[in-house]
């Protein structure tokens, strides 16, 4: 039958919006609104319901597949934009209402409040934009300990920020700087409380800046990994804990796409081109907390399928890969920017060679992990013997929710896609993860594809020029190098962390009116640091949200291991008045025992989940 196995990458720009928006709503908005609710803020349930209604409209069968006309895809994009705008404003308002209520005896002219939506303590480096009056300043935690930061971008915006102000109380003595700079900084975080926050202060008389310095050697290194950038732009990555070197990482592969909005399909005369065929420009900078490499290629590729069939590489495809390695982390962050304005009907993928011959890949699905064969041998044999009996080639192009991994008992690589969530295991030994970044095509439907013989699945006369994505594209993903198997390497929890970055809210009186709307003074009744609850981190967090029909809160956890049985404990900082085990309809299954505001979560088997309802 027609499964449309590669529909996951149709209209890659919209698929990316779907991934980013889902992650933001589930991993950021709902937990932070729940935290605000615990502090007495209104959880705007009807607004949240409207956000999800828009998402569900985009989840209609052909809309989520993107196998529709350009006009319909414009409607899909507009709904994502509405969701993004409404959700981000809800989050910003909640962050501000909490941050301005914090009674901080260390308070200075500017504060940075760091929020952690996860159920475990967060460490690491986070990037944030803020407005500061000078380049060198100190960032201090609640105990006065110094917090290191690195400036990534620094732009003078004095006139823009200060030429319009609105002071509600002219008797209040507020700090007005002489200069204001918009700064993008990398901030070192230390033990940010789970489902909670900590407020840092900016001290203009201290200096915790650690500057980026350009390096002559093309190596990134921290406590866990060493990344060597080869002359051709590929990466050799040493995992220091296993003394394993993974060669030929992050190679980009471009080839033709003769498919349509339903299926990727290679041209009958294809031409594969890899980034390592071109000489890159490489720049490496580092500070005490962050190492960054920028690898720029000027790839030359065929303009269209006609040139590809003739082996002509006439057209520029500029590509920039930014590689970031933060202090102490085993996860590498990648950003790939592509100028796709001049090329038609092609695909770009990223290759990561695990060096592990594999029969199965492991990926996550809803509430658990699934292992799939890297090649469907019996089905492929049948396809080869009699293609007329098949409506579609039985490919092993697969999808995931947040990660795909190859591993043996000692080590593994996991890729965390943050845009298109499509992968295939390739290589002679099936040892390489191929992550789809994007693909482009020109028609809703086409007939007699290599991977889908026979009739067109959609209208073959409907052109979709917007699906060629002739624009600047940018995709993000992460690579995680771990020890042991997928369970001991805690891949599911690591993917959750990679998709749930802390948020930082800056407050200063001089930002009022131009950058943030002016509010009256509020009572400062919150601690400098606080947490709503934490877990042991055995199960993987799925959801923290307000219950649909009751006043309490929903916490959902699932088993992110293969085969293992796992339990967990939820430890609350507030007094619990009711705790229940509920189903997905949030209807009561039974009461849960509470000891010292702690709930023991029932043991969960592979691919099982548990939903807890609590009231305070």
Secondary structure, DSSP 8 states (H G I E B T S, - for coil): ----TTGGGTTHHHHHHHHHHHHHIIIIIHHHHHHHHHTT----HHHHHHHHHHHHHHTSHHHHHT-S-HHHHHHHHHHHHHHHHHHHHHHHHHHHHHHTTB--TT--SEEEEEEE-SSS-EEEEEEEEEEESSS--EEE-TT--EE-EEEEEEEE-HHHHHTS---S-TTS-----S--EEEEEEEEEEEE-TTEEEEEEEETT---B---EE-SS-EEE-SSEEEEE-TTS-EEEEETTTTEEEEEEEEEEEEE----SS-----SS---EEGGGS--EEEEEE-SSEEEEEEEEEEEE-SSHHHHHHT---EEEEEEEEEEEETT-SEEEEEEEEE-SS--SEEEEEEEE-----SEEEEEETTEEEEEESS-HHHHHHHHH-GGG-SS-----EE-SS-EEEE-SSEEEEEEESS--EEEEETTTT-EEEEEEEE--SBS--SS-SSS-SS-SS-TT-B-GGGG--SEEEEEEEEEEEESSTTTTTHHHHHHHHT---EEEEE-GGGBTTTB---------B-SEEESEEE-SSSEEEEEEE-SSSSSEEEEEE--SSS--EEEEEEESS--SEEEEE-TT--EEEE--EETTEEEEEEE-TT-EEEEEEE-
